[in-house]
Amino acid sequence: MALRPDQFYDHAVTVTASERRLPLARMTGWDISPFEQDGLRVAPLRPPVLPEPARHGEDPAECRNCQERDEGIWFNDHWRLARVPGVGVPLVLMLHPRDHYDMADLPDDLAAELGLLTTRIVRHVQALPHISRAHVYRIGDGAAHLHVWFFARPEGQAQLYGSWLVVWDDLLPEYPADVAEADAAIVADALVASHGGRRSAATPPRA
């Protein structure tokens, strides 16, 4: 059984100083870290807050992702793929179920399709020129509606390897939107070819 919130906090602060600041993470010493260790310090560890605050969209009637179920660059009956604007890396995409599900309550058929879609989106992003890798993230603390992130790592930028990529993305200047939009369209068209679906939310008429 996992430690209770108070036990976890008490255990964590055993290695802190008087201000309850944890030591710097080993990651800050990696050569891909965006920060130099000199002058860097960890914020004080705050005690647990219970009950946890509600995430956005716990009530489906107020869920922004449900309201945006017809917005994106690729759709089928169950899923939509959208491009995230204003980012620093070449391309960030987000996959959502069109209906209100989180990861843990996805029906088995949608969970199986999520695996196929994730593989195919990664494949199509990595097929873009000058993209070396597609990183995949599911966090889930900010919103109750499932959203899976796909970050394209630019070719040759060795400092952007690994788990620091999302921090570098927040530090970099905004990537040219027209280039990202064109690359997103290539991924969406490839997904139509490999998985089906369509570029518009509208359901095509029956033949």
N, C-alpha and C positions, 0 to 999 in steps of 0.2 A: 504494500500500500504506500502511495506517495505521501510525503510529509505534509502535514497540515500547513495552511498559509503562515501561521505564526511560527511553526517549527522551521519552515523553509527560510523565513526571514532571519530568525535567530541563528541558524546555521550559517547563512551567508555573511552576516556581519561579524562573525568570528575572525575574519581575515581583514577587516577594515580598520582604519585608524579612527581617531576621535570624531572626525566628521562623517564617519560611515561611508567613506569613499573606498571602493574596491580597487585593487591594483589594476594597472593598465592591462588590457587583454593582450595575449600573445600575438593576436592578429595585428596589433599596431606595430609590431616589429617585423612583419613580413615586408618584403620589398615591393609588394603591390599595394601596400597601405597608402591611402591618400593623405595621411597625416604623419608628421614627424613626432616622435615620442617626446622630444624636449619641449617642455611647457604644456604638454597635453595632460589632462587629468579627467578622472571619471566623476560624473555627477554623484552626489550622495544617494545611497540606496534608500528609497522611501518605504515605510511600512506598508503592508498589504491593505487594500481597500475592499471591504466586503459589505454588501454584495457588490459584484463588479457592475460598472455602469453598462446600460444596455447598448448594444451595437446598433448602428444605423440599419433600419429595415427589419428589425425584429417583428414589427407589425407589417405584414405584406401590403396593407393599404397605404402605408407611408414609405414604401421601398422605392428609392430612386431607380434602382436597376430594373424593377418591374415596370416602372413608368417609361423606361427607355428600351423596352423589349424589341422595338422595331428600328433601333438605331445601330448602325455598324457597317461593316464592309463585306460580311458574309453571313448567311443565315441558312438554317434548315428549320424543320418544325420544332426542334427542341433546343437549339443552341444559336448563339450569335457571337460573332467575332468583331471587335472594335479596335481601332487604332487610338492609342493614348497620345494626345497632342502635348506640345511643350516640354518634351524630354531632351536629354543631352546625348544619349546614345542613338545610333542610326534608326532604330525602330523598337517600339514597345507596343505589343498587342495584348488584349485582354479578352478571354473567353468566358461567357456567362451562359448558364441555362436561361432560356427565355421565361420559364415559369419559376416560381419561388422555391428554390431548394438550396440547402447548404451541402457541403461535402458529405457529412455523415448521414443525411437523409435522402441522398440520390437513390432513386429506384435502380435495380440491378441493370436494366437495359441501358439507362443513361450513364451509369458508372462504366459499363463496358465501352460505350461510345466515347466517353471522355478519354479513355486510354487510347483509342484509335485516333481521335482528333488531336490529342497532345502530340503523339508521335508524328502525325502528318504535318501539323503546323511547324514543329521543330524542323522537320525535313525540308519544308519549303522555305523557311526563314534562312536556314543554313545553305540553301542553294543560291541565295542572292549573291551577286558579286560583292567582294570586299567584306563579307560577314564570315567570321570564323565559327561562332558558336551561338546557339540559342539557349539562354538560361530560362528555367521554368520555376515559378514560385507560386505557392498557395499559402497565404498567411491566415486570413480570416478573422483577425481581431477587430477590424474596422467596420465590417459590414456582415450582416447575416445572410446575404445572398451570395452564393458561391461565385468567386471571380478568380481566374487563373491567369497569372502574368507570364508573358513571353518577352524577354529582353534580348535584343540582338547585340552581340559583342563585336565591335569593329576589328577587322583583320589587322594584325601587327601591333596592336596596342597592348603590350605585355603587362603593363601596370593595371589594366582593366580585367585581368584574369580573376575568376573565382568569385567568392562571396562579397568582395568589396564593390562589385560592379554597380549595384543599386546606389551606393554612396557616391561613386564617381558620377553616375548619371545625374545626381542632384547637384553636383558641383560644376559640371560642364556647361558651356553656353548652349542655348537651344539649337538643336540640329535643324538644318533647312527643312521646312515643312513640306515643300514641294517634292523634295527627294524622298522623304519618308512616305508621303502619300502615294507616290508612284510605286515604291517598293511594296507597300501594303496592298496595293491593287494586284501586283504580281503574285503575292502570297494568296490572296483571296481567289484569284483565277485558278491557281494551281490546286487550291483546296476544292473548288467546284469540280475540277477534273479528277481528283483522287478520291474524294469523299462524297461528291454530290452536293446538293444544296444550291444556293443561288446568291447572286450579288445584291438582290433587293429583298426587303422584308415581305413584300407582297407575294402571296402564293400564286404560282403560275396557273392559268386556266387549264382545266382538263381537256385533253385532246378529244 
